[in-house]
């Protein structure tokens, strides 16, 4: 027995000392945090203690990285160290960069893959300059695409002021970019330039679970139409910076909310939509009664208009000014009177007024539209909607809500003569209301004594009306 005990002590003494596992937990966690995530997982598979400590390794909710223009002596591996934590959201800002090298891009992407990032934001700094970062486009040699669109862990991707491709990439014979974002549910692009015209179709074909798509003030070179066909998208914002987009075609059976430019031709299938809003601006700004006269006039035409559809029973009212900023730049709001009208698509007379406004939204010719929603098929050729007996057939009439948002100086002019202007606006609204209701309906509205004109309590420099 003594010999066996001595032999066991001899084996322990000759075995190499395990200094790592003998450390305290806090120190061991600190050391493990410097290892790449894959090595941590491998260690946890061979050691029970490591497996217990793995949940204590740092996990970051968000991480921000600023990348500046490299010099000729730039050493990527010295300047960029691997991310040492699991990261949910990563925000990368490129400063003073007009071209992202393939080598630097690969280092960044490898780190993001290691971190298991789920939400990625890429943007370039600067207010006026367009920067070009190779993201999601074919290389000039045609061998591949940028690896940012191959991070399979991504659930959300946002691009701001990113130019995808270069002018020489515009070639209809090139294949579509390969995109591996199979779990992506949200893609938001703002003020981007697309030199590859089939980028959006490639995204839709490769992302079967995409529910949110925002395409705001982006330019597609040589594109003449905006086409979005998707079986999964629920929330869509489609606002083109380019004025050459003449046709908008949206086919999304699950669509719950939509903001889109009013182009020369609109083809929209949004079966769940119950409410609509129309937003456009009048330039230059004038007094509210003059602005309303132009709005209701038969000859009023404008080429900057936006249509909003929504499935919720709550109207699309722009209760927050930042919603307006999506469509009209803040610096331009001082040069416009902004009209926002809400329509109930289940009310026939309300839908008729919407069609009348849509028909004159385009500056060069009447807008052609074919909009299929839950309760109506809105077309600019429907004649039955103009018959008086149909307009007056319902018992209740849904009042149309109008907001006029104006520059501060114009609003101050309104306040200086508020009583007279409110009365003038009310009479114009009543005249429009009378034209679309029966005598009984019109009298009921008058008896209800509902306030038809008032200053908005939620939006600055805004007058609210109902007619």
N, C-alpha and C positions, 0 to 999 in steps of 0.2 A: 504494500500500500504506500509505503514511504517512497519507494522507487518511482511509482506512477506519479505521485505528487511532485517530486523533483523534476521528472521529465516534463510535466505540464508547465511548471515555472520556467524551465529552460526554453520551451517553445515560445512562451509569452515574451521572454527577454530577447530572443533572437528575432521576433516579428517586428516589422517597421512600425514606428509609433504613428497613430492616426491623429495628427495634430488638428485637422479640420473639424472632425466630429467632437473633439474635446473642448471646443470653444463654446462660450456662452451664446445663448440664442440671439441676443441683440447684435453681437459682433458677427455671428455667422450670417444673419440676414443682411447685414451691410456688405459682407463679402459677396454673397450670392447675387446681390443687386447689380454687381458689375459684370456679371456673366450675361451673354446673350440669352434670350428667352428659351431658345431650343435646348441649350445646354442645361438650363435650370430644370426643364421638364425631364431631360435624360437622367440627371442626378436624382430627381425625385423617384424615378422608377427603380433605382438600385438601393435606395436608403430610406427607411421608414421615417427617420427624423427629418430629412430634407422634404419628404412629402408633406409632413405636418407643417413645416415652415413655409411652404410654397405660397399659401394664401397671404402670408405676411409680406411678401415681396411687393415693392411699390406698384400701385396701379393709379395712373393719372386719369382724371376725368377729361382734362384738356391740356394741350401742349401747343405753344406758339413758337415758330421758328422763323427768323428773318434771314434771308439769303441775300448778300450784297454782291456787287459785280466783282469777280475774281481778277486778280492781276496775273501777269505772265508767270510769276513764280509760285502761283497758288498750288498748295498741296492739299488735295481733297481729303486724304486720310488723316492729316493733322488738324484740319479745320472742322471736319465733321466726324464726331464719334457716334457710335451706335446708340440708339435710344435704349435705356436700361429699364424700361417699365412698360407694362401693358397700357395702351393709350386708347381711350374711346374716341376723342376728337383731336385732330391735328390741324392747325392753321399755319400754312406756310405763306410768307409774304416775300416776294421777289423785289428787291430794291435796285433800281438802275441796271436792270438786266434786259437786254433785247434778244438774247439767244441763250438757251439752256443747253449746255453740252450733254452729249449722250452719257459721258462718264459720270458727271455730276448727277444727272438724272437717275442713273442706275444706283448710285450710293444712297440717294434719298429714298428711292422706291424700296431698296433692300431693307432699310431701317423701318419703313412703314409696314412692310410685310412682317418683319420681326415683332413689331409692336402690336400687331393684330388690330390696326386702326379700323374703326367703323365709320366715322364721320370725317371727311377730308375737305378742307377749304384751301383753294389755291387762288392767289391774287397777286397782281403787280401794283406797286405804289405809283403815285402820281395822279394828277387831276386831268391833264389835257393830253398827255402823250400816250399813244398806243404802244404797248410792249409786246414783243413776240416771244412766247415760250412754247416749245414744241410739246404739245400735250395732245395725245390721242389722234395723231395723224401719221400718214405714211412718211417714212424717211425719204430723203431725196433719191437715195439709191434703190428705193422700193423694196428693201429687205424686211421691213417691219414697222411697228408703230411704237409710240412712247409707252413706257411700262406703267404709267399712272393708271391706265385703263385696264390693267391686268391684276390689280390688287383685289383678290377675290373676297376678302373680309369686308369690303366696303358696303355700307348700307345707305350712305348719303354722300353726295359729291356736289360741291359748290365751286364755280369758277367765276372770277371777277376780273375783268380787263385782261383776258387771256386770248391771244391770237393763235389759232390752231392751224398749223401748216404755213406755207409760204405761197407766193403768187404762182410759182412754177408747179405747185401741186394741183392746180386746177386742170384736170384732165379727165374727161368722162370715161376714158379707157382704163383708168386705174381701178383696182378692186376696192371694195368698201373696207374701211379700217376694221380690224379684228378687235372686239371688245369682250372682255371676260367678266364683266360686272354682273354676274348671274343673280346676285342677291340684292342688287341695288333697288331701293324703294323711292329715293328722292334724288333728282338732278336739277340743280339751279344754276343758270348761266345768266350773267348780267354784263352788258357792254363788252361782249366778246366779238371776235371776228372769226368767221368760218371760211377758210379758203377751200375746204373739202365739202362740196355741196351735199354729199350723201351721209354726212355725219349723223344727223338726227334719225334718218331711217335705220342706220346701223345700230344706234342706241336702242330704238324701239324693238328691233329684231332680236337683240341680244339680252334684253332686260325684261324677262317675263313677269316680274313682280313690281315693276315701276308704277308707283301710284301718284307721285307728285312730279310735275315737270314745269319749270319756270324758264322761259326763254325771253328775257327782258332787254329791249333795246340792243339787240345783237344784229350784226350784219352778215348776210350770206351772199358772197360774191356771185354774181350772175344767176341768182335764184329769182324766179318770177312768181313762185307760189309757195305757200306754207301748208304742208300736208302732215297731219298727225292722225294716224290710224293705230289705235291701241285697244286691246281688250282689257287692260289692267288700270289705265290711268283714271284717277278720280279727281285730281285737282290740276288744272292746266292754266298757265299764264303764257300767252303767245303774243308778244309785242315786238314787231320787227323795226329795227332802226332804218332799214332800207325802204325808200319810197317806191321802189320798183316791184314790190310784192303786190300783185294785183288780185290774187285769188287765195282765199283761206279755205281749207278743206279739213274739217275735224270730224272724225268718226270714232267716238269713244263711248261704248254702251254703258259703262259704269261711271261716267262723268257726273260729278256732284257740284263742281264750281268751275267757271271758265271766265277768263278775261282775255279779250282778243281785239285786235284792230278791226275797224270796219273798213274792209277793202272793197274794191269794185265788185267782187263776187264773194259771197259768203255761203258755204255749204257746211252746215253744222248738224250733227246728231247728238243730242244731249237728252236722252229720254227722261231723266230724273229732274230736269230743271222745272221749277215752278214759278220763279221770279226772275225778272230781268231788270238791268239798269243800263242806261245810256249816258255816257260821259263825253263831253266835248267842250272846246273853248272858243270864245268869241274874241277876236282881235281886230282893232284895239278896243280896250274896255270903254263902256259908255254907262250912263245912268241906268239903273235897273229897269225902269219902264221901257226905255229905248231898247235895251238888250232883250227883254221879253217880246217886244214887238217883232224884232228880227227873228227870234227863235220861232215864233208862231207864224211868221210870214211864209208864204208859199215859195218865195224865191231864195230863202236862206239855204246855202249850201256850204259845206266845209269838208276838208279832206283829213282833218285830225279828229277822229271819233273812235270811241272804244265801247264795246258791248260786253256786259257782264251777265252771266247766267248763274243761277244758284238753285240747288235742290231744297235748301232749307225754307221753312215757312216764314223765316225772318227776312224782311226785304234787304236788298243789297246796299242800303244806305251807307255812305262813306262817313262814318262817325269819327274816323281818325284821319287827320290830314296826311299822315304818312302813306295812306293808301293812294291819295291823289299824287303824291310825289313819285309813285311808281310810273305814272303815266306822263305827268308834266313835271319837268325839272323845277325844283324850288326857285331857281333864279328867273324862270319864265313866268311864274305865277303873278308877278307884278305887271305883266303885259296882257293878261287874259281876264275875261269874265268866264268862269268855269261853270257849266251847266251839268247837273246830275239829276236824272229823272229815274224814278222807280216804277216798275210795271208789274201788275199781277197777271200772270199768263193764263190764269183760270177765268179772268174777267174779259169778256169778249170786246167790250168797248176799249178797255185798257190796251189789249193786244192790237186793236186797230190803230190807236194813236202811236204805238211803237212802230208799226209798219210804215206809218206816214213819216215819222222821223228818219227811219232807216233809209227810206227811198231817196232822201235828199241829203244824205251824209257825205256823198262823194262829190268832189268839186267839178270833175270833168264830165261825169255822166251819172244817170240814176244808178244807185247801188242795187245789184241783183242779189237776192238772198233766198235761201231755202233752209229753214231752221225747223228741225223736228224736236219737239220737247214733249213733256209728259201730257199736257192738256191741250196742245195746239200744234198745228202744222203751219208755221208762219211763212208766208210767201208774198212777194210783191205783186203777184198776179191774182190774188184771191179777190173775187168780186163779191162773193156772198157776204163778206164781212162789212161791206159798205151799205147793205140794205138796212133801212131804218128799223124795220120790224124786228130784225135780229139784234140790233144794237139796244133796243129798248125792251127786249124780251125778259131780262132778268129782273128780279125784285130789288136786289141790292146792287149798288154801284160802288166799285172800288175807286176811291179818289187817287189820282196820280200825284205822287210826291215829287216836288221840284226843289232843288237847292241851287242857289246862285252864289258862288264864292268869288269874291272880287278883290282887287288890290285895296290896300288900306285907304288910299286917298279917295277912291270911288265910294267906298263904304262910308267914309266920313261925310261925303256929299249927300248920301242917302240919309244919314242921321240928322243932318242939318235941316232936312225937309221931310222928316219921316212920316208924319201923319198923312200928308198929301200923296206921297209916293205909295204908301201902303194901300190907300184907297184906290189909287189908279191900278195897282197890281191886282187887287181884289176884283175889280170890275172886269179886267182882262181875263182873269181866271174863270169868273162866273160865265163870261161869254163863251169861253171854250167848253166849259162844263155843260152849258145849255145845249150846245150843238151835238152832244153825244148822249143825252139822257131824255127821257120822256118828261112831260110837264109834271106828273106826279112825283117822279124821282127828284127832279130839280127843286120842287117846292119842299119836299121832305128834308133836303140838305139845307135849304135856307132856314127852315124851322128849327133844325138841330142846333143852330147858332154855333157851329164848330168854327174855331179860329182857322181861317184860310191863309193868312199871311202873318209871319212873325219873324223876329230876329232869332237865329239859331243860338241855343245855349251850349252846344258842344263843338261847333266849328267856328273858327275865327273869321270875321268879316263875311258872314254868310246870312242870307235871307232864305227862309223856308216857306214854300207855298204848297197848297193843295188845290187841284182843279179837276 
